[in-house]
Amino acid sequence: MRLPLLVVDAANVVGSVPDGWWRDRAGATTRLRDNLVGVADHGLPSLPGPLEVVLVVEGKARHVEPVPGVRVVPAAGDGDDEVVAVVRAEGADRPVAVATADRALRMRVEALGAAVVGPRSVR
C-alpha cells in the first residue's frame, strides 16, 4: 500500500508568516523543507504518518534540494499548476492532502479529491 501523500505549496506556506522570508526565499524554503521531515515521519492530526511529502517550489526557491523524507519538485511555471499536476499524477488510490491557504488552489485540488490543510499545520 502506498503512503498517504502530502503536497506542500512552498511559496504559500512560507509566505503565510511575516518572518522576513522575503529577504531569503530559498533559505526560508530550506527551513520549511527541514521541518517537513518530522511531518513525513509523524504525519498530521488529519493525516497520520508516515507520509510521502512533496514540496513544490518555484521562483528563487526553485533550487532547494530534496532531503530524505521530503521530495522537492520545482515548478516549471506556476507553482499552483505544479501542485495540481502532482495531485493528479500521484494521488490516486491513497489519501492526499495539500498544505496551502490559496483559495483558488484549494478549490482545484478539492475537485480532485484532495483534502486541504492550512499552512500552520506544517510549520
Residue pairs with C-beta under 8 A, 6 or more apart in sequence:
1 94
2 52
2 93
2 94
3 50
3 51
3 52
3 94
4 43
4 47
4 48
4 49
4 51
4 52
4 94
4 95
4 96
4 97
5 51
5 52
5 54
5 87
5 90
5 91
5 94
5 95
5 96
5 97
6 39
6 40
6 44
6 47
6 51
6 52
6 53
6 54
6 96
6 97
6 98
6 99
6 122
7 54
7 56
7 83
7 86
7 87
7 96
7 97
7 98
7 99
7 109
7 114
8 32
8 36
8 53
8 54
8 55
8 56
8 98
8 99
8 100
8 122
9 56
9 79
9 80
9 83
9 98
9 99
9 100
9 102
9 105
10 29
10 32
10 33
10 55
10 56
10 57
10 58
10 61
10 64
10 79
11 57
11 58
11 59
11 61
11 79
12 79
12 99
12 100
12 101
12 102
12 105
12 119
13 32
13 99
13 100
13 101
13 119
13 122
13 123
14 21
14 25
14 28
14 29
14 32
14 61
15 21
16 101
16 118
16 119
16 120
16 123
17 119
17 123
19 28
20 28
21 28
25 59
25 60
25 61
26 60
26 61
26 63
26 64
28 61
29 55
29 57
29 61
29 64
30 64
32 55
32 122
32 123
33 55
33 64
33 66
33 67
33 70
33 72
34 67
35 122
35 123
36 53
36 55
36 69
36 70
36 122
37 67
37 68
37 69
37 70
39 49
39 51
39 53
39 122
40 49
40 50
40 51
40 52
40 53
40 69
40 70
41 49
41 50
41 69
42 49
42 50
43 49
43 50
43 51
44 51
44 97
44 117
44 121
44 122
45 121
46 97
46 115
46 117
46 121
47 95
47 97
47 115
47 117
52 71
53 69
53 70
53 71
54 70
54 71
54 72
54 73
54 86
54 90
55 64
55 66
55 70
55 71
55 72
55 73
56 73
56 74
56 75
56 79
56 82
56 83
56 86
57 64
57 72
57 73
57 74
57 75
57 79
58 74
58 75
58 78
58 79
58 82
59 79
62 74
62 75
63 74
64 72
65 72
66 72
73 82
73 86
74 82
75 81
75 82
76 82
80 102
80 104
80 105
80 108
83 98
83 100
83 105
83 109
84 105
84 108
84 109
84 112
87 96
87 98
87 109
87 112
87 114
88 112
90 96
91 112
91 113
91 114
95 115
96 109
96 112
96 113
96 114
96 115
97 114
97 115
97 116
97 117
98 105
98 106
98 109
98 114
98 115
98 116
98 117
99 116
99 117
99 118
99 119
99 121
99 122
100 106
100 109
100 116
100 119
101 118
101 119
106 116
109 116
110 116
